[in-house]
Amino acid sequence: MKKILSSIILIILPFGFTKSQQPLKSFGNNHVTTSAISFTPDGRFMLIGGYAKFYDIEHGKEYFRTIQKDSEPYMDYAFDAIVSPDGHTFLLSKTNIIELWDLQSQTRLKKIRDNQLVATAVCFSHGDGNIIYMRKNGEVVFINAATFAEIYKQKILHIKPVTISLSPDGRVLLIGTKEGEIITYDLRSKSIKLNKIDGVEIGQIQFSPDNDYVAASSSDGGIWLGRYPSMDLIKSWKADSKGLTVISFHPSGKYLASGGKDKYIRIWSIPDCSPVAEWKAHEHPLASLAFSPSGTQLASGSFNEVLSIGVEDTRLWPFSEPSQNISSKKENIETNLPVSSVSASPQAIISTQKRIALLIGNGTYLNSILANPENDAREFKNALMQFGFDVLEYENLNQVQMKKAIDEFGLKLKNYDVGLFYYAGHGIQSKGFNYLIPVDASLRSEQEVEYDCVQADRVLGVMEASGAKVNILILDACRNNPFERSWTRAASGKGLAYMNAPSGTLIAYATAPGSTASDGSGKNGLTHLRFSKV
């Protein structure tokens, strides 16, 4: 069942990225901008800037805060909050102050004062855990993490530093400036190289985890991507038309997340820089982004104010790598898969769409009993829920109930991106049209089909009218006609008739049109899917 479902869901993705997403967790209103986000190496805890605090990711609760609720918040605002590479300590950069904290004891180890501190240009060095930061006069300063003594400083040209980033191998420090330049500072040779970007203030710089690429965001909403170490331009583009963009590399290095003033999160494929997904993340502009170490979660923080009410400024989103190289046109693809074959993982699919499904399993008929439709509908429900669907599941409906369920599904679908309808039970074709048979139908003649059954085109009609981007119709209803022997003449044809799919719609049959399929001997039916063109 899940193998079939996975094949169907993968076809959804090329229709374009969607603009709706539900967070895994929301961490409420912190009444201040979530200026930075950093994870512990094991991914268990998340540190946020602003009124700095740690969250327990698994339980979605506050772990501890670095300031008391009755303190003066403006004096303790953290512009940056960074967990050390070994996860033992973390630092907070505030106005003219750097604080080093011990994570296990939850105590502050040292407060370093510097009236020239650039609070958004601080980081840990790799290996020794030393602290590196920039001064407003363009000096780079190194502080020993054990003694807290200044061990080295150097003036870096005549620049106005904004942000810094250390390469994964710990050899190079990149410095972003107000002048729209990125300075390459070699920590071994102490050599300096100036890289002109676009003349717009650099807001953030990040290395890809594989050390192959460098990305920089600018104050006008642009993103610059270059190769490392050459710093040759790959592409620059406008990620946010309103400006103010933050970025984060996925741990695989294959994706870059961005967010900004228009309140959307966007995912870009690297290195081609093509859009993969987008969704509205917050009510206020984004101020920070960070992928979890596993890459399965993406944290976002937004701007906020002390007196704000009802604003969720820190959220955690699910992330799964989207499948690559899937054609958006599928025609006459046949496969023979037993419904009970379960081997697909929903984590293979990015969950950026609002999805809803209507499932109907009719097995207990007046004149016959089918063993598996109810089981098939239940298993489909379980699988679909794993893929982020809201599911409406019904069993053994009469005609009035079926029509009502379909019409209500159509109304709900107007608020979703993807709609899926699955029917398991008796179905027949009559005069070129397909009909789904309710459990209360007696059908003494073929002429009664039109009046006592539900035409499959009714489902297509409500789906098309909803405006959903993608619609999927699965008809597991090609069993032998149980009423045919009592009719004066045979029905118009065996199985179901071929149906034309409207644009953006995929139709899947239990077997080829005009053929019948077995109900199977197990708890689930044998489904031999045939996809019509999309």
GINORSUL-V806259 format. One record per residue. N is the residue number from 0. PSI is psi in whole degrees, 0 to 359 (NA if undefined). Layout:
<<N | PSI> <N | PSI>>
//
This chain:
<<0 | 311> <1 | 330> <2 | 318> <3 | 313> <4 | 318> <5 | 318> <6 | 320> <7 | 315> <8 | 323> <9 | 331> <10 | 338> <11 | 321> <12 | 317> <13 | 353> <14 | 355> <15 | 156> <16 | 156> <17 | 172> <18 | 31> <19 | 142> <20 | 144> <21 | 130> <22 | 150> <23 | 317> <24 | 147> <25 | 136> <26 | 25> <27 | 198> <28 | 111> <29 | 0> <30 | 24> <31 | 157> <32 | 132> <33 | 90> <34 | 337> <35 | 157> <36 | 136> <37 | 140> <38 | 150> <39 | 154> <40 | 330> <41 | 356> <42 | 6> <43 | 328> <44 | 151> <45 | 127> <46 | 133> <47 | 152> <48 | 188> <49 | 239> <50 | 92> <51 | 133> <52 | 159> <53 | 144> <54 | 142> <55 | 112> <56 | 315> <57 | 318> <58 | 353> <59 | 31> <60 | 160> <61 | 132> <62 | 307> <63 | 158> <64 | 152> <65 | 346> <66 | 151> <67 | 154> <68 | 336> <69 | 10> <70 | 173> <71 | 102> <72 | 324> <73 | 331> <74 | 342> <75 | 17> <76 | 126> <77 | 116> <78 | 330> <79 | 151> <80 | 116> <81 | 127> <82 | 137> <83 | 157> <84 | 328> <85 | 353> <86 | 5> <87 | 328> <88 | 171> <89 | 156> <90 | 151> <91 | 130> <92 | 123> <93 | 187> <94 | 109> <95 | 14> <96 | 138> <97 | 128> <98 | 133> <99 | 127> <100 | 150> <101 | 124> <102 | 319> <103 | 314> <104 | 348> <105 | 40> <106 | 151> <107 | 128> <108 | 321> <109 | 146> <110 | 117> <111 | 123> <112 | 136> <113 | 112> <114 | 349> <115 | 7> <116 | 133> <117 | 105> <118 | 343> <119 | 9> <120 | 70> <121 | 145> <122 | 168> <123 | 147> <124 | 162> <125 | 148> <126 | 293> <127 | 350> <128 | 17> <129 | 163> <130 | 134> <131 | 135> <132 | 166> <133 | 147> <134 | 159> <135 | 337> <136 | 4> <137 | 7> <138 | 140> <139 | 134> <140 | 139> <141 | 127> <142 | 131> <143 | 125> <144 | 341> <145 | 315> <146 | 344> <147 | 18> <148 | 149> <149 | 122> <150 | 342> <151 | 147> <152 | 154> <153 | 139> <154 | 128> <155 | 85> <156 | 194> <157 | 86> <158 | 165> <159 | 94> <160 | 147> <161 | 317> <162 | 158> <163 | 159> <164 | 134> <165 | 135> <166 | 152> <167 | 331> <168 | 358> <169 | 13> <170 | 335> <171 | 137> <172 | 127> <173 | 136> <174 | 121> <175 | 142> <176 | 165> <177 | 337> <178 | 1> <179 | 35> <180 | 154> <181 | 120> <182 | 126> <183 | 117> <184 | 111> <185 | 118> <186 | 341> <187 | 308> <188 | 348> <189 | 22> <190 | 157> <191 | 138> <192 | 134> <193 | 127> <194 | 113> <195 | 132> <196 | 275> <197 | 10> <198 | 4> <199 | 143> <200 | 130> <201 | 127> <202 | 326> <203 | 146> <204 | 139> <205 | 140> <206 | 146> <207 | 148> <208 | 334> <209 | 2> <210 | 16> <211 | 333> <212 | 159> <213 | 133> <214 | 142> <215 | 140> <216 | 152> <217 | 166> <218 | 347> <219 | 11> <220 | 8> <221 | 158> <222 | 136> <223 | 130> <224 | 127> <225 | 163> <226 | 149> <227 | 135> <228 | 0> <229 | 334> <230 | 23> <231 | 138> <232 | 131> <233 | 309> <234 | 148> <235 | 141> <236 | 163> <237 | 113> <238 | 335> <239 | 116> <240 | 341> <241 | 354> <242 | 184> <243 | 80> <244 | 137> <245 | 156> <246 | 162> <247 | 130> <248 | 139> <249 | 147> <250 | 334> <251 | 343> <252 | 1> <253 | 351> <254 | 150> <255 | 128> <256 | 143> <257 | 155> <258 | 154> <259 | 213> <260 | 335> <261 | 2> <262 | 10> <263 | 147> <264 | 135> <265 | 142> <266 | 130> <267 | 139> <268 | 137> <269 | 133> <270 | 4> <271 | 347> <272 | 24> <273 | 148> <274 | 138> <275 | 319> <276 | 159> <277 | 151> <278 | 153> <279 | 128> <280 | 325> <281 | 167> <282 | 341> <283 | 163> <284 | 150> <285 | 144> <286 | 345> <287 | 152> <288 | 147> <289 | 131> <290 | 147> <291 | 159> <292 | 328> <293 | 341> <294 | 3> <295 | 355> <296 | 150> <297 | 122> <298 | 144> <299 | 146> <300 | 147> <301 | 168> <302 | 152> <303 | 171> <304 | 157> <305 | 320> <306 | 9> <307 | 151> <308 | 132> <309 | 17> <310 | 125> <311 | 105> <312 | 354> <313 | 124> <314 | 158> <315 | 128> <316 | 149> <317 | 147> <318 | 129> <319 | 144> <320 | 128> <321 | 150> <322 | 149> <323 | 156> <324 | 45> <325 | 126> <326 | 143> <327 | 0> <328 | 121> <329 | 124> <330 | 130> <331 | 46> <332 | 118> <333 | 139> <334 | 151> <335 | 99> <336 | 128> <337 | 140> <338 | 331> <339 | 359> <340 | 111> <341 | 113> <342 | 21> <343 | 147> <344 | 130> <345 | 345> <346 | 350> <347 | 356> <348 | 135> <349 | 131> <350 | 78> <351 | 10> <352 | 149> <353 | 122> <354 | 140> <355 | 146> <356 | 145> <357 | 122> <358 | 131> <359 | 125> <360 | 108> <361 | 114> <362 | 333> <363 | 87> <364 | 163> <365 | 322> <366 | 0> <367 | 159> <368 | 129> <369 | 137> <370 | 330> <371 | 343> <372 | 317> <373 | 317> <374 | 320> <375 | 317> <376 | 320> <377 | 318> <378 | 323> <379 | 321> <380 | 312> <381 | 318> <382 | 316> <383 | 322> <384 | 328> <385 | 336> <386 | 16> <387 | 17> <388 | 142> <389 | 128> <390 | 131> <391 | 114> <392 | 128> <393 | 154> <394 | 140> <395 | 62> <396 | 144> <397 | 181> <398 | 314> <399 | 317> <400 | 321> <401 | 313> <402 | 320> <403 | 316> <404 | 319> <405 | 316> <406 | 319> <407 | 323> <408 | 317> <409 | 321> <410 | 317> <411 | 325> <412 | 339> <413 | 340> <414 | 14> <415 | 162> <416 | 325> <417 | 133> <418 | 139> <419 | 130> <420 | 128> <421 | 128> <422 | 128> <423 | 128> <424 | 195> <425 | 138> <426 | 146> <427 | 163> <428 | 144> <429 | 123> <430 | 37> <431 | 358> <432 | 151> <433 | 139> <434 | 141> <435 | 131> <436 | 119> <437 | 163> <438 | 343> <439 | 5> <440 | 138> <441 | 324> <442 | 73> <443 | 341> <444 | 163> <445 | 333> <446 | 338> <447 | 348> <448 | 314> <449 | 328> <450 | 333> <451 | 354> <452 | 184> <453 | 119> <454 | 134> <455 | 332> <456 | 340> <457 | 320> <458 | 313> <459 | 322> <460 | 312> <461 | 329> <462 | 315> <463 | 322> <464 | 339> <465 | 333> <466 | 8> <467 | 147> <468 | 323> <469 | 134> <470 | 140> <471 | 127> <472 | 118> <473 | 117> <474 | 97> <475 | 64> <476 | 48> <477 | 31> <478 | 166> <479 | 144> <480 | 115> <481 | 347> <482 | 352> <483 | 322> <484 | 334> <485 | 355> <486 | 153> <487 | 338> <488 | 163> <489 | 159> <490 | 169> <491 | 335> <492 | 162> <493 | 156> <494 | 211> <495 | 154> <496 | 157> <497 | 138> <498 | 138> <499 | 131> <500 | 125> <501 | 163> <502 | 133> <503 | 13> <504 | 139> <505 | 131> <506 | 128> <507 | 129> <508 | 158> <509 | 341> <510 | 180> <511 | 145> <512 | 137> <513 | 359> <514 | 166> <515 | 159> <516 | 154> <517 | 151> <518 | 349> <519 | 163> <520 | 350> <521 | 200> <522 | 346> <523 | 152> <524 | 160> <525 | 113> <526 | 122> <527 | 94> <528 | 140> <529 | 119> <530 | 132> <531 | 171> <532 | 153> <533 | NA>>
//
